[in-house]
Amino acid sequence: MIKYLDLQKINASFEPELSEALLRVSHSGWYLHGEATARFEEEFAAYCGTSYCVGTGNGLDALTLIFLTYRELGVMNAGDEVIVPANTYIATLLSILRAGLKPMLCEPSFETCNIDAAYAETLITSRTRAILPVHLYGRLADMKEICKLANRYGLKVIEDAAQAHGAVWNKGLPGKGNHPLRAGNLGDAAAFSFYPAKNLGALGDGGAITTHDARLAATVRSIANYGSTEKYVHRYQGINSRLDELQAAVLSVKLSRLDQDNIRRREIAQLYKEGIDWQRLELQSTVHTDDINEANVFHIFPVFSSRRDEWQRYLNSHGICTQIHYPIPPHRQEALKKEYGMQQLLITERIHNEELSLPISPSLTNEDIERIINCANTFI
């Protein structure tokens, strides 16, 4: 059996450093707001190229805290609109709703599965305050066009970088020059998830916000700590969302190898691209040869087929595990269909009906990938 993701094998590859880091925290007697968290926040800010990083309890909280903070600062008000890709994971929309704002669902480009900036422009109204690109599957959205759009209409750009740890934009951005920039440093603020399956994954939940905005960072940190900056003194109606010391220590260990692991993911993507008989199998890929670069860290390797469910059953019968990201689009979910279920989002629905994720992990060997490719190519 080739697992879709073998977390035991991945974590074992970080030993003994991982266990040593956990033991240091365990023996320290300090488990929240300590040295390990401060160290990781500093390391991750430096890695992303931002001035600030604030750890949070998870990725959903990270996004939510950005919006809650913009509301506290008067940048956004209840009912203001945020443009968001319709084919994202539901957590992206939940963050907007939890802050009392309104998601405006934007169709993606099927060629990239990322938000279509031209379509997004048609959704802008007098209540629009932000655009929220999601770097889906590990590929950076078209940030140059998104930033141009935001500048034209005075919008905030908030990255959902939960799947794009380490991705690099090399095409220049308005106001940021032409030098390479990492995910997390491509807009006004960004949210990351460190869910165990991510390219940079903890041993439980964790998240972070990156930004250059000192006021935003300080207010986020306060709201995430019950709205307090001084013990028992509460300025905001805050929440409890903190990255704990154990997870921070784990993330520091893993961050040192993130670029190397992302290179391995691109190598696997190249093997898939070259080895699968796309035309005969009537499979479609949103990955082209020139896409296998630093702007894509291949959190997921998606393939698309109108016979997706047959494909999945066939591969599973040969001991190859796959996943679907995601089987039901947000606007068709029971939780959201009252507000959004009547929308016709044909590109989004096609993506959700046809997408199948092949295994892609640094722990996979070339022999594993060859077996997957050979099996795929025998599908009739």
FENLIN-V375977 format. One record per pair of residues at least 12 apart in sequence whose ideal C-beta (glycine too) atoms are under 7 Angstrom apart, sorted by sequence separation. I is the first residue (numbers start at 1). J is the second residue. D is the distance in whole Angstrom. If there is no record, write none. Layout:
i	j	d
I	J	D
I	J	D
This chain:
i	j	d
41	53	4
84	96	7
107	119	5
168	180	5
169	181	5
194	206	4
226	238	4
273	285	7
331	343	5
41	54	7
106	119	5
133	146	5
173	186	6
194	207	6
222	235	6
223	236	5
225	238	6
359	372	7
41	55	6
82	96	5
106	120	5
168	182	6
193	207	5
222	236	6
224	238	7
226	240	6
273	287	6
331	345	6
358	372	6
40	55	7
131	146	6
167	182	7
192	207	6
223	238	4
224	239	6
166	182	7
167	183	4
191	207	7
192	208	5
222	238	7
223	239	7
273	289	7
286	302	6
329	345	7
106	123	6
169	186	6
224	241	4
225	242	7
37	55	5
115	133	5
131	149	7
165	183	7
191	209	6
224	242	6
269	287	6
285	303	6
82	101	5
84	103	5
86	105	4
104	123	5
114	133	7
115	134	7
131	150	6
164	183	4
190	209	7
273	292	7
329	348	5
84	104	7
86	106	6
189	209	6
190	210	5
283	303	5
284	304	4
329	349	6
80	101	5
81	102	5
82	103	6
83	104	5
84	105	7
85	106	6
86	107	6
87	108	5
283	304	7
78	100	4
80	102	7
82	104	7
84	106	7
86	108	7
114	136	6
161	183	4
189	211	4
270	292	5
283	305	5
79	102	6
81	104	5
83	106	5
85	108	5
113	136	5
151	174	6
161	184	5
188	211	7
269	292	5
282	305	7
302	325	7
329	352	5
113	137	6
131	155	5
135	159	7
140	164	6
159	183	6
189	213	7
328	352	7
76	101	6
114	139	6
117	142	6
128	153	7
130	155	5
135	160	7
138	163	5
159	184	7
185	210	7
188	213	7
300	325	6
327	352	7
87	113	6
115	141	6
129	155	6
130	156	4
131	157	6
132	158	5
133	159	6
134	160	4
135	161	6
137	163	6
138	164	5
143	169	6
147	173	5
148	174	6
184	210	4
266	292	5
326	352	6
112	139	6
114	141	4
128	155	6
129	156	6
136	163	6
140	167	5
144	171	6
147	174	5
159	186	6
165	192	7
189	216	6
67	95	6
71	99	6
114	142	7
117	145	4
121	149	6
130	158	6
132	160	6
135	163	6
144	172	7
159	187	5
63	92	7
67	96	6
71	100	7
85	114	7
117	146	5
120	149	6
124	153	6
135	164	4
138	167	6
140	169	6
144	173	6
158	187	6
161	190	5
162	191	7
269	298	5
272	301	6
85	115	4
143	173	6
157	187	3
158	188	6
161	191	7
162	192	6
325	355	6
60	91	5
64	95	4
68	99	5
157	188	5
158	189	5
159	190	4
160	191	6
161	192	5
162	193	4
324	355	6
59	91	7
63	95	3
67	99	3
117	149	5
135	167	6
156	188	5
158	190	7
265	297	6
266	298	6
269	301	6
324	356	6
325	357	5
165	198	6
166	199	6
265	298	4
324	357	7
60	94	6
64	98	5
67	101	6
165	199	4
322	356	6
323	357	5
60	95	6
64	99	6
163	198	7
165	200	4
208	243	7
262	297	4
322	357	6
162	198	7
322	358	6
83	120	5
206	243	5
321	359	7
83	123	5
92	132	7
206	247	4
92	134	6
140	183	6
143	186	5
204	247	6
81	125	6
203	247	7
312	356	6
83	128	6
202	247	4
206	251	7
311	356	6
81	127	5
88	134	4
308	354	5
80	127	5
81	128	5
82	129	7
203	250	5
79	127	7
81	129	7
82	130	5
83	131	5
84	132	5
88	136	7
135	183	6
202	250	5
306	354	6
308	356	5
80	129	4
83	132	7
85	134	5
202	251	6
305	354	6
82	132	5
304	354	4
200	251	6
304	355	6
305	356	7
320	372	6
76	129	5
194	247	7
302	355	5
303	356	5
200	254	6
200	255	6
302	357	6
303	358	6
320	375	6
301	357	6
194	251	6
300	357	5
301	358	5
318	375	5
200	258	5
199	258	7
301	360	4
300	360	7
315	375	6
138	199	7
199	261	7
298	360	5
199	262	6
314	379	5
92	160	5
311	379	7
88	160	7
75	156	7
70	156	7
272	358	6
269	360	7
66	158	6
166	258	5
268	360	5
165	258	6
166	259	6
265	360	6
166	262	5
268	364	6
63	160	6
265	362	6
276	373	6
199	297	6
264	362	4
271	369	5
275	373	4
281	379	6
199	299	5
276	376	6
277	377	5
198	299	7
261	362	4
268	369	6
272	373	7
276	377	7
59	162	5
66	189	5
170	294	7
66	191	6
170	295	7
168	294	4
169	295	6
167	294	7
168	295	6
63	191	4
167	295	6
62	191	4
167	296	7
62	192	6
167	297	5
166	297	5
49	181	6
59	191	6
165	297	7
49	182	6
59	192	6
164	297	6
48	182	5
50	184	6
59	193	3
50	185	5
58	193	6
48	184	4
49	185	4
59	195	7
163	299	4
48	185	5
73	215	7
66	209	6
65	209	6
62	207	4
61	207	6
62	208	6
73	219	6
58	205	4
62	209	5
69	216	6
72	219	6
57	205	6
58	206	7
59	207	4
58	207	5
57	207	6
69	219	5
55	206	7
56	207	4
69	220	5
72	223	7
56	208	6
139	291	7
55	208	5
56	209	6
54	208	7
66	220	7
69	223	6
53	208	5
54	209	5
65	220	5
68	223	6
140	295	5
139	295	7
53	210	5
139	296	4
52	210	7
65	223	6
138	296	6
52	211	5
65	224	6
138	297	4
50	210	4
138	298	5
50	211	6
51	212	5
138	299	4
48	210	5
50	212	6
52	214	7
137	299	6
138	300	6
54	217	6
137	300	4
44	208	6
72	236	6
45	210	6
52	217	4
137	302	6
54	220	5
54	221	5
56	224	6
54	224	7
113	286	5
112	286	6
111	286	6
65	241	7
61	241	4
57	241	4
56	241	5
57	242	6
57	243	7
55	242	7
56	243	6
55	243	3
7	196	6
113	302	7
5	197	6
55	248	6
37	243	6
37	245	6
40	248	4
47	255	6
33	242	7
36	245	4
43	252	6
32	242	6
34	245	5
37	248	4
40	251	5
44	255	7
32	244	6
36	248	4
40	252	5
43	255	6
31	244	6
32	245	6
36	249	4
39	252	6
31	245	5
30	245	6
31	246	7
36	252	7
25	245	5
25	246	5
22	246	6
25	249	5
24	249	7
105	331	6
22	249	6
21	249	4
21	250	6
21	252	7
18	250	6
21	253	5
18	253	5
105	340	6
17	253	5
89	326	6
93	330	5
110	347	5
105	343	6
107	345	6
113	351	6
14	253	6
108	347	6
14	254	6
90	330	5
105	345	6
107	347	5
108	348	7
110	350	7
107	348	6
110	351	7
87	329	6
88	330	7
86	329	7
90	333	6
93	336	7
86	330	7
86	331	6
86	345	5
87	348	4
86	348	4
87	351	5
87	352	7
2	319	6
4	321	4
1	319	5
2	320	5
3	321	5
4	322	6
2	321	6
4	323	5
1	321	7
13	363	7
10	361	7
10	362	7
10	363	5
9	363	4
4	359	5
6	361	7
5	361	6
2	359	6
6	363	5
2	368	6
2	371	7
2	372	7
